[in-house]
Amino acid sequence: MRLEGKIAIVTGGAQGMGRAIALRYAQEGATVVIGDLRQADAQKVVDEITDSNGKAIAVAVDVRNQQQDQALIDSAVNQFGGLDILVNNAGVGKIIPFLETTEQDWNFMFDVNCKGLLWCSQAAAQVMIKQGRPSWSDRATRGCYMRGRFSRIERIRLHYAAVHQRRWWQLAKLITHVRKSA
């Protein structure tokens, strides 16, 4: 089992790709924290994992809310003693013609897909850097294809957000490495 002893958080883990990731990580030996708005559905995934002798918990989280994201990360640390893997899988999209996209539509997608990625990544990075064992997985750019085709602008926005976050993540790991080396 490749993930034996690892603790993973999967946002948007109650259905679709997030569910598949959570189940696979559990099969590979990881303890899984499933963060999702739909806690009842997330609990069903937890039940599948625990029925197969895996370890998992469900945490209700709206990734648009920074405090809830911090609470999600804290639950992994408090219940399982740390965090090794963050999968930023939560994402939304609305199939709307470009000229009909409203500010409300745009803000909703941006808040989930970009702010959610930022808040979860910041909270997880703080824990992982302290532990000295960070790992990263973002599905932001790939996830935008799951429910249909988005405009090129939406794909570019999601890609930019994910790449920007990945660069900050790499910089944080570099700074930690330099601090440990000094």
Stockholm file with secondary structure:
# STOCKHOLM 1.0

chainA/1-182         MRLEGKIAIVTGGAQGMGRAIALRYAQEGATVVIGDLRQADAQKVVDEITDSNGKAIAVAVDVRNQQQDQALIDSAVNQFGGLDILVNNAGVGKIIPFLETTEQDWNFMFDVNCKGLLWCSQAAAQVMIKQGRPSWSDRATRGCYMRGRFSRIERIRLHYAAVHQRRWWQLAKLITHVRKSA
#=GR chainA/1-182 SS CTTTTCEEEEETTTSHHHHHHHHHHHHTTCEEEEEESCHHHHHHHHHHHHHTTCCEEEEECCTTCHHHHHHHHHHHHHHHSCCCEEEECCCCCCCCCGGGCCHHHHHHHHIIIIIHHHHHHHHHHHHHHHHTCCCCEECHHHHTTTTSCCCHHHHHHHHHHHHHHHHHHHHHHHHHHHHHHC
#=GC SS_cons         CTTTTCEEEEETTTSHHHHHHHHHHHHTTCEEEEEESCHHHHHHHHHHHHHTTCCEEEEECCTTCHHHHHHHHHHHHHHHSCCCEEEECCCCCCCCCGGGCCHHHHHHHHIIIIIHHHHHHHHHHHHHHHHTCCCCEECHHHHTTTTSCCCHHHHHHHHHHHHHHHHHHHHHHHHHHHHHHC
//
